[in-house]
Amino acid sequence: MRKWFFATLVMLLVLGSVLSGCGGPKAPEGFKIGLVTDVGRINDRSFNQSAWEGVQQICKTFGLIEGEDCKYIETKDAKDYQDNMRQFAEADFSVIVTVGFALGADTTVIAKEYPNIKFIGVDQFQGEVLPNVVGLIFHEDQSGYLAGALAAHLTKSGTIGGVFGTDLVPPVVAFKEGYEAGAKAVKPDIKIISTYHPGEISQAFVDPEWGSATARQEIDQGADVVFGAGGMTGNGALEEVATHAGLYCIGVDTDQWNTVEAAHPCLVSSAMKLITPGIVDLVQQAADGKFPSGNVYGGAGLAPYHDFDSKIPSDVKKDIERIDKGLKDGSIKTGYGE
């Protein structure tokens, strides 16, 4: 009886060990992931935060330890881009995620120095294709177009606004031009007040005070829907609109209902770039030895309407669905880059 008991116990232990080894996805031994932000903050509740959440998610899946195998560096000055990437490279990190258009040239430089490390450049179009670099890019013009169409349907004053980061960053320009085109497609005579931040890249996405003041100016000029697209600067615009009863605001990059609670009184939707799942997928491919190169398009579209769902007429919802389908199948064009 005792022999049978111990034999059974050994079998159960062996079986448990086998089953535990057949669990979720595993990363190769020594696999580490680093992320370098632009001069924006990791908790910007928008672009950088979405990228870091992607890293956190795949690290959890792999069972990696945050703070050891998974780390981020917040860039304080643009001149530190390469040094920040090199910190991870010298520590033998397997994948380095660099977040933002401004890091593109420096990502290429460091990727050439460290050809065995995989680099994911978020919002970085790859003109020169390197085998260890992939650009995670998006159709911002399409999600912007949907945001503009929604704004045009919702406006009562016939005037809508937009508060944007710098025009030095192509994805921001794509958001703006898509927004304007979508609004005009729904309401050709609509008045649109669009404002870019006047500063350098280092300032344009971390200036909520300017975003707030600019949104207030647009509201004073009659705008009753405002699109905030510019990191913390755009967040400032959303939070300003929320202090004015009866107005709508539209967020950007992620579903900002989940990140900017102060904007709930006005936040009808967000023009999303699906950064988090895009990073998860690319890191998984790197771990599997199937890392792509060149450019990969992530998903784009509008976030749910949340508390405003019951307030949006069914015919407006149906038209947004029609436009979304047309953008995806190519029957509707935004005009951006054409």
N, C-alpha and C positions, 0 to 999 in steps of 0.2 A: 504493500500500500504506500509506504514511504517512497519507494523508488518511483512508483507511478506518479506520485505527487510532484517530486522534483523534476521528473522528465517532462511532465505537463507544464511546470513552471518555466523550465528552460525554453520549451517550444513557444510559450506565450511571449517571453521576453524577446526571442529571436523574431517572432512575427511582428511584435510591436516596433522593433527596430527597423524592419523592412518597410512596414507601413509608414513610419515616420519619414523614411527616406524617399517615399513616393508622394510626399505632400505637394505643396505649391511649387511654383517656379524657383529654381535655385540659380544663384549667380556663381561664376567661376571663383575659385579660391583667390583671395586677395583683391576681389572686385571692390572698387571705391568710386564714388561719384562726387564731383565738386561742382559748385555753381558760382559764377561771378556775375554780379549785377552791374548795371550801368550806375550812374550817380544817383539813381532813385533808390529808395529803401526797400528792403525785403518785405516789409509789412505795408506796402503802398496800397493794399486792398484792391489791386488791379494787376498790372502786368508782371512785375517781379514776383509778387506773391503767388500768382498762378503758376509760374515756372517752378518756384520752390516747392509748391504743393505737389507738382508732378514728381519731383525728385523724392520728396518724402514718401509719396505713395509707392513708388517702385522700390525704395529702400525697405519699406515695411514688408512688401511682398517677398523680397529676397532675404529678409531677416537681418539686414545690415543695421549697424548701430549709428544713430544720428549723433553727430559730434565727433565721430571717429571715422567711420566708413563713408559718411555722408555729411558734407559741410558746405557752407556758403561763405563768400567774402563780399561784403558791401563795398563797392568802389566809392571812395570819397572824392577822387580827382581823376579826370580822364587820362592823365599821364600815367596812372597806375594800372591801366588795363593789362598790359603785358606782364608786369610784375605779379599781379594777382593771379593770372593764369599760370605763370611759371611756378608759383608756390605749390599749386596742385600737381603740376607736371613733375616737379622735382621730388614730390612725395609719392610718385608712382600711382596717381589716381588713374583709373581706367577710362572714365568718361568725364569730360569737362563741358558743362553747359554754360554758354556765354549769352547773356540776355540783353538784346537790344541792337538796333541797327548800328549804333555808334561803335560797337565793339568788332564790327565785321573785319576791318583791315587788320587789326591786331590779332584777331582769332586766326587769320590766315598765316600771319608771321609765326605765331607760336606753334600752330599745327605743322608747319614745315620743319620746325626745330625738333618736334616730338612726333614722328610719323607713326609710332606704335600706340599713341593715345587717340581715342575717338573724341571728336568735338561736335557739339550740337549748337549751332548758332541760331538763336531765336530771332526772327525778323531780319535775317541776314541772307539776302539773295546771293547765291554762289555763281559768279561769272566764271571764275577759274575753278574747275572741278578738281578737288583733291580727294584721294581715296579714304582719308580719315576725317573728312568734314562733311556734315550735312546741314543745309539751311532749312530750318523749320519756318515756313512762310505761310501766309494766309491771304485769302481774298477779302481784304478789309473793305474794298469798294462794295462788295456784295452785302456784307452785314451792315455797312453804312447806308447802302441803298434801302435796305429794309427799314432801318431806323428812320430815314427820311420819309419813306412812304407812310409809316405809322404816325410820324409827327404831323404830316400833312392831313391825314385823316382826323387827327385829334384836335388840331388847332381851331379855335373859334374866332381868334382875332385876325387870322390870315397871315400872321407873322410868327416865324420860328427862329430859334437861335442855335448857335454852336460855339462851344469854347474848346479850343484845340491846342495841343502841344505845338512845337515848332514845325514849320514847313521844311526844315532841314532833314526831316525824317520821312521817307516816302510812305510808310504805312499810315502815318497821320494824314498826309495829303490824300491818300486813297480813301480813308474814312470820310474826310471832308467832302471830296468830290462825289463820292457815292451818295452821301447824305443829301447833298443838294440835288443830284440827279433824281434820286428816288422821290424827293418831295415834289419836284417840278413835274414828274411823270403823273403824279396823283392830282396835283393842283397847279397847273401851269402858271397862274398869276400869283403864286405865293411869294411873300417877301421873306428873304432869308438873311439873317445877320450872322455872319461867320467871322470869328476872330482867332487868329493865331497868336500864341505867346511871342512877344517881340525879342526875347532873350536868346542866349545860346542854349545848346542842348543840355548843358550842365544845369541850367536854371529852369528850362521850359516845363519839366515834368514834376518839379518839387516846389511849386509856388501856389498853394491853395488860396492864399490871400488874393493874388491876382485873379485866379479863377473865380473866386467869389465876387470880386468887384466887377469883373467883366460880365458875369451872368446878370448881376444887378443892373448894369447899364443896358443890356439887351432887353431885360424885362421892362425897364423904363421906356424903351422904344417900342413896346407892344408885344414882345415875344411871350407866348404862353406855353411853349414847349422848348426846352433847351437840351441839347445833346452835349454831354461833357466827355471829351475824349483826350485825355492827357495825363494819365497817372494821378498823382496827388493834386495836380493843378485842376484836372477835370473833377476830382472829388470835391474840391472847394466849390465848383460851380453847382454840382448836384445839391450839396448841403445848403447853398444859398437859395436855390429854387424851392427847396423843401420848406423854407420859412414863409413862402408866399402861398396863401390858400388858393386852391383851385387850379394850380399850374401843374404841368407835367415835366418830368425830366427823364432822360435816357442815358444809361451808363454805358461802359465800354469794356472790352477785353474779356471779362469774365461776367458771370451773373452777379452783378453788384448788389442785388437784394441780399445776398449772403455775406457781403463784406462792408457795405456802407449803410448801417442801420439808420443813421440820421437822415438818409435820403428817402426812407420809406414813404413819407407823405406824398411824394411826387414821382417815385421811381416806377414807371409803367413797364419798362423792359430794359434790356442792355444789348448792345451790338457786340456779340461775342466772337472771340477767337478762341478755339478750344486748345489752349496752350497745354493745360495739365495732361489730358490724355495723349496729346502729341508727343510730349516728352516721355511719358511712360512707355509708349510704343517704341520709340527710337532707342531708349536705353535697353529695353528688352531685346531688341534686335542686336544691339551691341553685345549683350551678354550671350546671345545665341550664336554669335559669329556670322550674323547676316546683316551687318551694318551697311546701309545704303550710302551713296554719295550724291553730290549735286543738291537738288532742291526737292523737298517733300512738302506738299500742301496739307496743312491741318484743316480741320472743319471750321466753318463760320456760319453764323446765323443769329436769330433773335432769341433772347432768353424768355422764359415763361412770363406771363403778365402778373402772376402772384395775386396780391389783393385787388388788383385792378381788373382781373379777368371778367368779373360779372358786369363791369362798367363799360367794357368795350363792345360795341354793337356786333352782332354776328356777321353782318355784311362786311365790316372792317376786317374781322378775323379771316373771313373767307378770301378777301382780296390780298391780305398779307400772305396767306397760304399759296394763292395763285402766283404771286410775285416770287416767292421763295422757290416754287417749283420751276418757274421760268428761268430764274437765275441759274439753277442747278442744271437744267437741260440745255441752256444756252439760247433759248428763245427770247430771253430778255437780256439786254446788254446795259451795263452801267455807263459805258462811254469812257471809263477811266483807262488811260494808256492807249486809246485807239486813235 
